[in-house]
Amino acid sequence: MAKVASPDPSKPEVNDEVDDYMSMAIVEPAQPRQKETYTQRRIRKQREAERKSCHEVEPSASLSTAIPTTSKGFQMLSKLGYTPGSTLGAAGNKNAMLEPVMVEMKEDRGGVGLANEKKRKLREAFEGMERGDKAEESGFRERVAKEREEKRTEGQVVGAMKVLERLEEETEDGAAEKGKKKKVNVLYRGLVRQRQERERERRAQYDLHQSLSRNPAYEEDEEDGRLAWGGEEEDVEEEDEELEAFEKLEPRRKLEQLVEELRNKYWYCFWCKHRYGDESMEGCPGVEEDDHD
């Protein structure tokens, strides 16, 4: 029968459940996260870029190197009739490739063909901008040419007005007796009105200047003032519906009426700059300006 050893009263009883504080590892408190400096961030990004470039170069490097003849794949191809420098597949295939398809690393999350779609939209937008620029340029040239032609026609209208006014003054029907008012032809009535307005402005400035320098006791006779300024003015009404209707016409239409009036009434060709002896106007090429080229 086995004997059970009695506990030694001289030795204290040890409890396994009591923690041994002498054998515990002291856990140091976690260090607070330090803010990354600019230099540390730059170095970290540089290392990440290097690692990324290394991963990108690996597929291209492997594709740029031919498979060795000891490779199991090369031996299998050789048994099927492959020779280095030739293409795979049936003989005479024009679309066969000598080089393998290169790997392009995709860095975005766009689907296949998204880059081609973006390129297409960008190309269409660029072509549309080019067409718009060309259309705008052609429209600008047409507008400038039209404005230049209108300005040239307006100058011809003024010249025809002056010629008609001079011819009417030279003829007996157009000459006015002294002190008698006459009705101005509507074809050059606007020219006369502009001249009268300039005269009024000049006379107002003259009167203002004289009023500042003359003797206060002096009184100018109204009749003397009219004689000093060249006598009676031609009768041009302030409200003239006939003149307003003529001014609304386009310069080209005004010129046509003036040229017709000069030819029918005075046998004068505005383009030839000559007054003929009779209404046949023999020697004149025609009515239009293009006829005199």
C-alpha positions as CSV (number, residue, x, y, z in Angstrom):
1,M,0.0,0.0,0.0
2,A,1.4,3.4,-1.0
3,K,2.2,5.9,1.6
4,V,1.0,9.4,1.3
5,A,3.6,11.9,2.3
6,S,2.3,14.2,4.9
7,P,2.9,17.9,4.5
8,D,5.9,19.4,6.1
9,P,4.7,21.8,8.7
10,S,8.0,23.8,8.5
11,K,7.4,24.7,4.8
12,P,4.7,27.1,3.9
13,E,1.9,25.9,1.6
14,V,2.2,27.5,-2.0
15,N,-1.0,28.4,-3.8
16,D,-0.7,28.1,-7.6
17,E,-3.5,30.6,-8.1
18,V,-1.5,33.4,-6.5
19,D,0.2,35.7,-9.0
20,D,3.9,35.8,-9.0
21,Y,4.5,39.6,-9.2
22,M,8.3,39.1,-9.6
23,S,7.8,37.2,-12.9
24,M,5.3,39.6,-14.6
25,A,6.5,41.5,-17.7
26,I,6.0,45.3,-17.4
27,V,4.1,46.6,-20.5
28,E,5.3,50.0,-21.5
29,P,2.6,52.5,-22.5
30,A,2.0,53.1,-26.2
31,Q,3.9,56.0,-27.6
32,P,1.8,58.8,-29.0
33,R,1.8,58.9,-32.8
34,Q,4.2,61.6,-34.0
35,K,3.3,63.9,-36.8
36,E,5.1,63.1,-40.0
37,T,7.4,65.8,-41.2
38,Y,7.7,67.0,-44.8
39,T,11.1,65.3,-45.3
40,Q,9.7,62.0,-43.9
41,R,6.7,62.2,-46.1
42,R,8.8,62.9,-49.2
43,I,11.1,59.9,-48.5
44,R,8.1,57.7,-47.9
45,K,6.4,58.6,-51.1
46,Q,9.7,58.2,-53.0
47,R,10.1,54.7,-51.7
48,E,6.5,53.8,-52.5
49,A,7.0,55.1,-56.1
50,E,10.2,53.0,-56.4
51,R,8.4,49.9,-55.2
52,K,5.5,50.6,-57.6
53,S,7.8,51.1,-60.6
54,C,9.6,47.9,-59.7
55,H,6.3,46.0,-59.9
56,E,5.5,47.6,-63.2
57,V,8.9,46.9,-64.8
58,E,8.8,43.2,-64.0
59,P,6.2,42.1,-66.6
60,S,7.8,44.2,-69.3
61,A,11.2,42.8,-68.5
62,S,9.9,39.3,-68.6
63,L,8.2,39.9,-72.0
64,S,11.3,41.5,-73.5
65,T,13.4,38.4,-72.8
66,A,13.0,35.3,-75.0
67,I,12.2,32.0,-73.3
68,P,15.3,29.8,-73.0
69,T,15.6,26.6,-75.0
70,T,15.8,24.6,-71.8
71,S,12.3,25.7,-70.9
72,K,9.5,23.1,-70.9
73,G,7.3,25.5,-72.8
74,F,9.9,26.0,-75.5
75,Q,10.4,22.2,-75.9
76,M,6.6,21.7,-76.3
77,L,6.5,24.4,-79.0
78,S,9.4,22.9,-80.8
79,K,7.6,19.6,-81.0
80,L,4.7,21.4,-82.6
81,G,6.9,22.8,-85.3
82,Y,7.9,26.2,-83.8
83,T,11.3,27.6,-84.7
84,P,12.8,30.8,-83.1
85,G,11.9,33.9,-85.2
86,S,8.7,32.4,-86.7
87,T,5.1,33.0,-85.8
88,L,2.7,30.8,-84.0
89,G,-0.3,29.3,-85.8
90,A,-1.0,28.1,-89.3
91,A,1.5,28.9,-92.0
92,G,0.6,31.9,-94.2
93,N,-1.5,33.7,-91.6
94,K,-1.0,37.4,-92.3
95,N,-2.3,38.4,-88.9
96,A,0.1,36.3,-87.0
97,M,2.2,38.2,-84.4
98,L,6.0,37.9,-84.0
99,E,6.0,39.7,-80.6
100,P,3.7,38.9,-77.6
101,V,1.0,41.3,-76.5
102,M,2.6,43.8,-74.2
103,V,1.1,44.2,-70.7
104,E,-0.3,47.6,-69.7
105,M,-0.7,48.2,-66.0
106,K,-4.2,49.6,-65.3
107,E,-4.0,52.2,-62.5
108,D,-7.6,53.4,-62.5
109,R,-11.0,51.8,-61.9
110,G,-12.4,52.5,-65.3
111,G,-13.7,49.7,-67.5
112,V,-12.1,48.4,-70.6
113,G,-12.3,50.9,-73.5
114,L,-12.9,53.9,-71.2
115,A,-9.6,55.5,-72.3
116,N,-10.6,55.1,-76.0
117,E,-14.0,56.7,-75.3
118,K,-12.3,59.7,-73.6
119,K,-9.9,60.1,-76.4
120,R,-12.8,60.0,-78.9
121,K,-14.8,62.7,-77.0
122,L,-11.7,64.8,-76.6
123,R,-11.0,64.5,-80.4
124,E,-14.6,65.4,-81.3
125,A,-14.5,68.4,-78.9
126,F,-11.2,69.6,-80.4
127,E,-12.6,69.2,-84.0
128,G,-15.7,71.1,-83.0
129,M,-13.6,74.0,-81.6
130,E,-11.6,74.1,-84.8
131,R,-14.8,74.2,-86.9
132,G,-16.2,77.0,-84.6
133,D,-12.9,79.0,-84.9
134,K,-13.0,78.7,-88.7
135,A,-16.7,79.7,-88.9
136,E,-16.1,82.6,-86.5
137,E,-13.1,83.7,-88.6
138,S,-15.0,83.5,-91.9
139,G,-18.0,85.3,-90.3
140,F,-15.7,88.1,-89.0
141,R,-14.2,88.6,-92.4
142,E,-17.6,88.7,-94.1
143,R,-18.8,91.2,-91.5
144,V,-15.7,93.5,-91.9
145,A,-16.1,93.3,-95.7
146,K,-19.8,94.2,-95.5
147,E,-19.1,97.2,-93.1
148,R,-16.3,98.4,-95.4
149,E,-18.6,98.2,-98.5
150,E,-21.4,100.1,-96.6
151,K,-19.0,102.8,-95.6
152,R,-17.8,103.1,-99.1
153,T,-21.4,103.3,-100.4
154,E,-22.2,106.0,-97.8
155,G,-19.3,108.1,-99.1
156,Q,-20.6,107.7,-102.7
157,V,-24.0,108.8,-101.5
158,V,-22.6,112.0,-100.1
159,G,-20.7,112.7,-103.3
160,A,-23.8,112.2,-105.4
161,M,-25.7,114.6,-103.2
162,K,-23.1,117.3,-103.7
163,V,-23.1,116.8,-107.5
164,L,-27.0,117.0,-107.6
165,E,-27.0,120.1,-105.4
166,R,-24.4,121.9,-107.6
167,L,-26.2,121.0,-110.9
168,E,-29.5,122.3,-109.5
169,E,-27.8,125.6,-108.5
170,E,-26.3,125.9,-112.0
171,T,-29.5,125.4,-113.9
172,E,-32.1,128.1,-114.4
173,D,-34.8,126.1,-112.7
174,G,-32.7,125.3,-109.7
175,A,-31.3,128.9,-109.3
176,A,-33.3,130.9,-106.7
177,E,-33.8,134.6,-106.7
178,K,-32.2,136.6,-104.0
179,G,-34.3,136.6,-100.8
180,K,-36.7,134.0,-102.1
181,K,-36.9,130.6,-100.3
182,K,-36.9,127.4,-102.4
183,K,-37.9,123.9,-101.7
184,V,-34.8,121.6,-101.4
185,N,-34.8,118.3,-103.2
186,V,-35.3,115.5,-100.7
187,L,-32.4,113.5,-102.3
188,Y,-29.9,116.0,-100.8
189,R,-32.0,117.7,-98.2
190,G,-30.3,115.8,-95.4
191,L,-26.9,117.2,-96.6
192,V,-28.3,120.7,-96.4
193,R,-29.7,120.1,-92.9
194,Q,-26.4,118.9,-91.7
195,R,-24.7,122.0,-93.1
196,Q,-27.3,124.2,-91.4
197,E,-26.8,122.5,-88.1
198,R,-23.1,123.0,-88.3
199,E,-23.6,126.7,-89.1
200,R,-26.0,127.1,-86.1
201,E,-23.4,125.6,-83.8
202,R,-20.7,127.8,-85.2
203,R,-22.9,130.9,-84.9
204,A,-23.8,130.0,-81.3
205,Q,-20.2,129.8,-80.4
206,Y,-19.5,133.1,-82.2
207,D,-22.4,134.8,-80.4
208,L,-21.2,133.5,-77.1
209,H,-17.7,134.8,-77.8
210,Q,-19.0,138.2,-78.9
211,S,-21.3,138.5,-75.9
212,L,-18.3,138.2,-73.6
213,S,-16.3,140.8,-75.4
214,R,-18.8,143.4,-76.8
215,N,-20.0,146.6,-75.1
216,P,-23.2,145.9,-73.1
217,A,-24.9,149.0,-74.5
218,Y,-24.5,147.6,-78.1
219,E,-27.6,146.0,-79.7
220,E,-27.2,144.1,-83.0
221,D,-29.9,144.3,-85.6
222,E,-31.3,140.9,-86.5
223,E,-31.3,141.8,-90.2
224,D,-27.6,142.8,-90.0
225,G,-26.8,139.4,-88.4
226,R,-28.5,137.5,-91.2
227,L,-26.6,139.5,-93.8
228,A,-23.3,138.9,-92.1
229,W,-23.9,135.2,-92.2
230,G,-24.8,135.1,-95.9
231,G,-28.4,136.1,-96.1
232,E,-31.4,133.8,-96.0
233,E,-31.1,130.1,-95.3
234,E,-32.7,127.5,-97.4
235,D,-36.1,126.2,-96.2
236,V,-35.6,122.9,-94.5
237,E,-38.4,122.0,-92.1
238,E,-37.6,120.5,-88.7
239,E,-40.2,117.8,-89.0
240,D,-39.9,116.3,-92.5
241,E,-41.7,113.0,-93.1
242,E,-40.4,112.8,-96.6
243,L,-36.8,113.2,-95.5
244,E,-37.3,110.7,-92.7
245,A,-38.5,108.1,-95.1
246,F,-35.5,108.7,-97.4
247,E,-33.1,108.4,-94.5
248,K,-34.5,105.0,-93.6
249,L,-33.4,103.6,-96.9
250,E,-30.2,101.5,-97.2
251,P,-27.2,103.4,-98.6
252,R,-27.3,101.3,-101.8
253,R,-30.9,102.3,-102.4
254,K,-30.1,105.9,-101.8
255,L,-27.3,105.8,-104.3
256,E,-29.5,104.2,-106.9
257,Q,-32.1,107.0,-106.7
258,L,-29.4,109.7,-106.8
259,V,-27.7,108.2,-109.9
260,E,-31.1,107.9,-111.6
261,E,-32.0,111.5,-110.8
262,L,-28.7,112.7,-112.2
263,R,-29.1,110.7,-115.4
264,N,-32.7,111.5,-116.1
265,K,-32.8,115.2,-115.2
266,Y,-29.3,116.4,-116.0
267,W,-27.8,113.7,-118.3
268,Y,-25.0,113.3,-115.9
269,C,-23.3,110.0,-115.2
270,F,-22.0,109.7,-111.7
271,W,-19.6,106.9,-112.6
272,C,-18.2,108.7,-115.7
273,K,-18.1,112.0,-113.8
274,H,-19.3,113.6,-117.1
275,R,-22.4,115.6,-118.2
276,Y,-23.6,114.6,-121.7
277,G,-25.2,116.8,-124.3
278,D,-28.5,114.9,-124.7
279,E,-30.6,112.2,-123.0
280,S,-29.1,109.4,-125.1
281,M,-25.8,109.9,-123.2
282,E,-23.8,108.3,-126.0
283,G,-20.5,106.9,-124.8
284,C,-21.6,106.0,-121.3
285,P,-21.1,102.2,-120.7
286,G,-24.1,101.8,-118.5
287,V,-26.0,102.6,-115.3
288,E,-24.2,100.4,-112.9
289,E,-20.8,100.9,-111.4
290,D,-19.6,97.5,-112.7
291,D,-20.3,98.6,-116.2
292,H,-17.5,101.2,-115.9
293,D,-14.7,98.8,-115.0
